[in-house]
C-alpha cells in the first residue's frame, strides 16, 4: 500500500533527507585516488552520526540463505559495478574511476535515500558523459512527477531519454516509495509505458534512481551475494534522490 505522508511526517522526513544530502557534499570534498572504499564508508558514518542520523543500510537483511546482512553504511560500486558494492580496505579508488555511492539515512523514524556517481581524477570523456546522462535522466523523469500523472510516466521518460542517448537502463532493480521503511510501494522501474501504474498524489515520497550502463543491460551478481556488475564489463552510473509529490512541482528532499 502506498503511504501518503502528513505535513508533520514530511517535516520529520526532511531531516533524514537533509543529512543524506549533506553526506554527499562532504564525500565530494574528500574522495580521491588512493582512498579505500572502507575509509570512505567510515567517513560517511561519522558524518551521519555527528548530525544525529543512523546509517540505515548497515545490517540490512540480504533475504538470501548464506548471504550475510549488508555490513556497511555505504554501497560503493566502482566502474563496472552497478550497485550494492561492499566497502573494503582492499578496494582502493584509482585515478579515473567512476565511484557510485548509495546511502540511506534514518532519523525520526524516517528514511532519506540518494545515490551519486563521483568522477575521481582524470576520467575519460566517455565516463564523464555517462555520469551526466544518468543525472539528466533523473531530471527528465521527475518532470512527470506531478499529481494526476502515473508512475509509468516517470519510468517511460527515464528509459526513453537514456536509450535515445545510446545507453541502457538496468531492468532488474528499480526505484521505490520511501518513508518509515527504506523500501515501500510503489516500485518505480527505469523503463515502462506512459499512463500505466498508480496515479501520483501529493504527500507521496519516492526514491527515483536511474541506473545506467554504457553497454548492454545484462548484469550479474558477484559471489559476495550483494555486488551487481555489468555482464560485458562496461561502465555504469547511478543517480538518485528522494522526492516529494506536492500540489505542483516535485520537491527534491535530498539536495542541500
C-alpha positions, -999 to +999 in steps of 0.1 A: +000+000+000+013+034-009+016+058+021+006+094+019+027+114+044+011+141+067+027+175+069+043+165+102+057+133+088+071+152+058+088+177+081+104+148+101+115+131+069+131+163+057+157+159+085+168+125+073+170+137+037+189+168+047+216+146+063+217+124+033+224+153+010+250+167+035+269+135+035+274+137-003+287+173-001+312+160+025+322+130+004+328+152-026+354+171-006+374+140+005+371+113-022+404+109-040+427+083-056+444+061-030+415+061-006+399+027+002+362+023-001+362+013+036+378+045+046+351+064+026+325+043+044+338+052+079+340+088+069+303+088+059+292+070+090+309+096+111+292+125+093+258+108+097+262+102+134+275+137+141+243+150+126+220+128+146+213+102+120+216+064+118+232+046+088+201+026+077+218+003+052+241-012+079+227-046+088+201-045+060+190-082+055+200-099+023+170-121+023+191-150+009+203-180+028+240-180+033+244-143+025+252-121+055+233-088+061+249-058+045+279-049+066+284-012+058+270+023+058+275+029+021+271+009-010+303+017-030+304+004-066+333+012-089+333+013-127+315-019-139+299-024-105+264-012-108+251-012-072+255-028-038+293-028-037+306-037-003+332-013+011+366-029+017+401-019+030+415-038+000+394-019-026+414+012-035+400+041-055+421+048-086+426+079-107+399+079-134+374+057-115+337+062-115+326+056-079+289+051-074+278+057-038+243+048-024+233+059+010+202+058+033+199+078+065+174+071+092+162+099+116+130+105+134+118+071+122+120+081+085+145+074+058+163+096+032+178+078+002+201+092-025+229+080-048+257+097-067+284+087-091+316+105-084+342+111-111+376+106-094+406+123-110+411+122-148+383+101-161+377+096-198+353+118-217+330+088-223+329+082-185+320+118-178+292+117-204+278+086-189+276+102-155+259+134-169+234+114-189+225+094-158+219+126-138+199+141-166+177+110-168+166+116-132+156+152-140+138+141-172+118+116-151+107+139-124+093+164-149+063+139-148+062+136-110+031+157-106-004+149-093-026+131-118+003+115-137+012+079-132+043+060-122+047+048-158+051+084-170+082+088-149+096+054-159+090+059-196+106+093-195+138+079-179+140+049-202+134+068-234+159+095-226+186+070-217+181+047-247+178+076-271+213+086-260+226+051-268+228+038-232+209+010-214+189+011-181+191-016-155+158-035-155+161-059-126+164-031-100+142+000-096+133+030-076+107+028-048+085+045-023+102+055+009+092+067+043+092+048+076+105+019+056+135+021+033+116+003+005+079+010+002+053+007-025+053+016-054+081+001-073+094+026-099+112+010-129+135+030-151+116+019-182+079+014-190+048+027-207+032+061-201-002+061-185+005+029-165+008+023-128-006+041-098-017+077-100+005+102-082-009+122-052+005+149-030+022+135+000+038+106-017+076+103-012+095+084-038+132+074-044+138+079-082+171+063-093+183+058-128+209+031-131+226+034-165+250+012-183+273+022-211+269-012-229+240-036-229+217-040-199+228-076-189+240-078-153+251-105-128+256-109-091+290-113-076+298-143-053+295-120-023+258-121-027+254-083-030+275-066-057+258-063-091+281-059-121+277-053-158+279-085-178+301-070-206+324-051-182+312-017-194+309+013-171+278+020-150+265+051-132+238+058-106+219+089-096+191+091-071+171+114-049+142+112-026+114+134-039+081+147-025+050+149-047+034+183-040+003+201-054+026+215-081+062+206-090+080+178-072+104+188-043+138+171-041+144+164-004+179+151-006+195+181-024+211+206+001 
